[in-house]
Amino acid sequence: MNWLNTLAGFGVGVMVGITGVGGGSLMTPILVLLFGVAPASAIGTDLWFAAITKFVGGSIHHRLGSVDWQVLRRMWLGSLPSSVLTLLWMQHSGIAHSKPRILLIALGVVLLLTSVAMLFMSRTHAYARNLRTTAPDRFLFLQPIMTVLAGGVLGFLVTLTSVSAGALGTALLLYIYPFRMKAARLVGTDIVHAIPLTMVAGTGYMLMGNVNFALLGNLLLGSIPGIVVGSLLASKAREGALRTAIAILLVVVGVKLVMT
C-alpha cells in the first residue's frame, strides 16, 4: 500500500466535500506531476476516483436535502451525450494513447480556465443576479437552455481532462441560477451531477485500458473518509478562502503542465 497515495486521496476528498471543487483539478495533476502517472492513465483513474468519491459525498448531501434534482436533469441532458461523443472522438483519433502531450496541454489550459472561474466567481454571480433582476422573464426562459448547454461543455471537458466538473460547474450554476443556488445546495448539486458523468467517461477510459485499479484503490482508502468529513463540514467551513487558495494553486499547476 502506498500511504502517500492514500494521504493525497484524503486531502482531495476533504476539499471536494467542502467546496465541490478539487477532484480532477487537484488529483490529476498530483498523479501526473508527483507520482509520474501517464496522462491518459491519470485521467482515467481520476474519473473513477471522482465517481466513487462523489457518490459517497453526494449521498450525504442528498440526505441533508442539498441537491436540486430539476437542475441536475437538465445538466445531464447535455453532459452525458457530450461525454459519449467525446469518447468516440478520442477513440477514433487515438489521442489517449499516441498524443499524451496534447492531453497535458489540454489539462493545463482547463486548469487555468478553472482558476479564472474560481477567482471571478463572486463577480460573475453579482452580474447574473443583476440580469435576473432587470430581465427576469427572459432570464427564466433561457435558464433550461443554458443549463443543457453548460452540461454539454462540462461533459466534453471532464471527459477529455477529468477536470472542471467542480469549479466550472459551480461557476456555471451560480451564473444560471443566481438566487436559487445557495451554498450547500450548490455544492451538493454539483457533486451529484459529476457522478454519472464521471462513470460514463471512466468506463470509456477503462475500455481503452487507461485505468490503474491498484492506484485507484489506494486513493479511495483516503478519499472516502475525506469526503465524509468534508461534506459534514460544508456548512461550517470558510469555503471562499479555500476556493481562493485552490485557484491560486491551479494557476501554478496549469502553467507547469502547459510548459512541460
N, C-alpha and C positions, 0 to 999 in steps of 0.2 A: 504493500500500500504506500502511495506517495502522499505524505501528510501535507506537503506544500500545495498539491492539487486540491486536497480537501479543505485546507485553510482558505485558498482562493475562492472555492465554491461557497464557503460560509460567508465570506465578506461580500461577495456579489449577491448572494441570496438576501442578506440583510438590506442592502441598498435597493434591490428590486421590491422587497416587501414594503419599504417605507415610501419610496418615490415612484415605483412603477418603472423606473429607469435603471439601466446598468447591466441588463442581461447580456445581450450581444455587444453593446457598446464597450463594456469592460472585459467580458470573458474572452471574446475572440482575439482582441489584441494581446491579452495575457497569454493565451495559448500560443500565438504566433511569435511574439517578441520575447517572452520569458521562458517558455517551455519548448520552443523550437518546433512546434507542430506545423505541418504543411498547411497552406491556406485553405484548400478545399476541405481537408480533414478537420481543421479547426472550426470552419463554418458549419459543417455537417454535425460535428459533435456538439457544438454550442446550440444548434437548433433543437436537438433532443434534450440538452441540458435545460434550455429555456422552457420547452414544452412541459417537462415533468416538474420543474421547479415552480413554474407559474400555475400549474394545475393545483398544487398544494396551496399556494398563496391565493389563487382565485377562489378556491372552496371556502377559505376563511372569510374573504371579502363578501362572498355570496351569503354566508351565514350572518354576517354583520349588516346585510342589506345595502351594500355599497356597489351594486352592479346595475347598470342601465341596459336592460335586455333589448329594448327597442333600438337603441343606438347600435348595439352590437350586431343585430341582424342586418342593419344597413351596411355596416362596415364589412361584415363577412361577405355580403353580396358582391363587393368589389375586390376584397383581398384574396379570397380563396381561388376564384378563377384566375386572377392575376398571377398567383403563385404557381399554379399548374402550367400556365403559358410560359412563365419564366423558366421553369424546369425543362420544358420541352425545348426551348431555345438553347439552354445550356447543354442539353444532351446532344442536340444537333450540331452545335458549334464546337463542342469538345472543350469549352472554356475551363471546366473544372479540373481537367487533367493536363492539358497541354499549354495553358496560358495562366500560370499562377501569378505572374506579375500583374496581369490585368485585374485579378481578384484583389491583390494587395492595394493597387491604386484605387479601385472602386471602394474598398473598405476604408481607406484613408479619407477619400472625398466625402463619403457618407458620414464618417465620424466628425469631420469639420462642419458639415451641414447640420448635424445633430447638435453640436456645441453651440452654433449660432441660434438654433431654435430654442435651446435651453436658456441662453443668456438673454434673449429678447422675448421670452415667453410672456412676461408681465406687460410689456408694451403692446404685443400682439393681442393679448387678452383685452386690454383697455380699448384698443382700436375696434375690436369686434363688439364690445359692449356698446360703444358709441353707434356703430352701424345698426346693431339690433334695436337700439332705442329710436334712432332717427328714421329708419326704414323697416319697421317691424314686419309688415306684410310680405315684402319682397324677400327679406331675410328668411322668414319662416318657409316660404315657398321653395327657396334654394337649399334649405338645410338637408333634406333627404338626398338630393343630387350631389351636393358637396361631400356628404358622408360616404356615399358609394365611391366617388372619385378618390377621396382620401384613402379609403380602404384599398383601392387599386394601386395607388402609389406605394403604400406600405407593403402590399403583397409582393411587388417587384423588388423593392429594396431589401426587405427581410430575406427573401429567397436568395438573392444574389450575394448578400454580405452577412446575414444574420443580425444586422444592426438596424435600428430605428423604430422597432415596434414600440418601445417605451418612450423615448424622448420625443421623436417626431409625432408619435401617436398622441401623446398628451398635449403637445402644442396644437395639433390639428383639432383635437376635440375641444380644447379651450376656445379656439377661434370659431368653430362652427356652433358650439353650444356655450356661449359666454356666461349665461346665467344659470343654466341647468346643471353644469358640471361643477359641483363643489369638490373640495379637496379629496375626501375619502372616496366619493363616487368616481371621480376622475381616475384615481389610481386603480380602483377595483375594476372599472370598465376596461381600462387599457390593458391590465394584466389578463383578464379573461379573453379579450379579443385575440391576444397572441397565442393562446393555447392551440386551437385547431390550425391556425396559420403556421405555426412552427412545426406542428405534427405533419402537415401536408408537405411542407418544404423539407423537413427532416427525413421523411420517407423517400423523397426523391433523391436526396444525397445518400441515403443508405443503399438504395438500389444501384447507385453509381459507385458504391464501395468506399464512401468517404465519411464513415463514422467510426471512431475509435471507442469501442464499448468499454474497454478496461479503464481508459481515461475518464469516460463518462461516469462510470461507477464511483470513482474517487471524487469527482466533482460533486456528485449528488449526495455523498455522505456528509458534505459540508453545507451544500445549498439548501437542502430540505429543512434542517433545523434553523438555518439562517433566515429563510423567507418566513418561517413561522414567527420568529422573533420580530422581524421587520414588519410583518403585517399587523401584529398586535401593537406595535409602537407607532403605526402610521398616523394615528390621530394626535399623537403627543410630540413627535419629533419635529425639529426645525427643518422642514422639508426644503424651504427656499435656500438655506445655507448649503445643504447637501447637494442640491441641484447645481448651484454655482460652482462648488468645488469639483463636481464631476465634469461640468462643462469645460473648465479650465484644463483639467487633466486630458480630456478628449482632444482639445486643440493640440496639445503636445504630442499625443499619440498619433493623431491624424497626420500631422506634418511628418513625423518619423516614418510612417508607413508609405506616404507618398514619395518621400525622398530615398527610401530603401532601394 
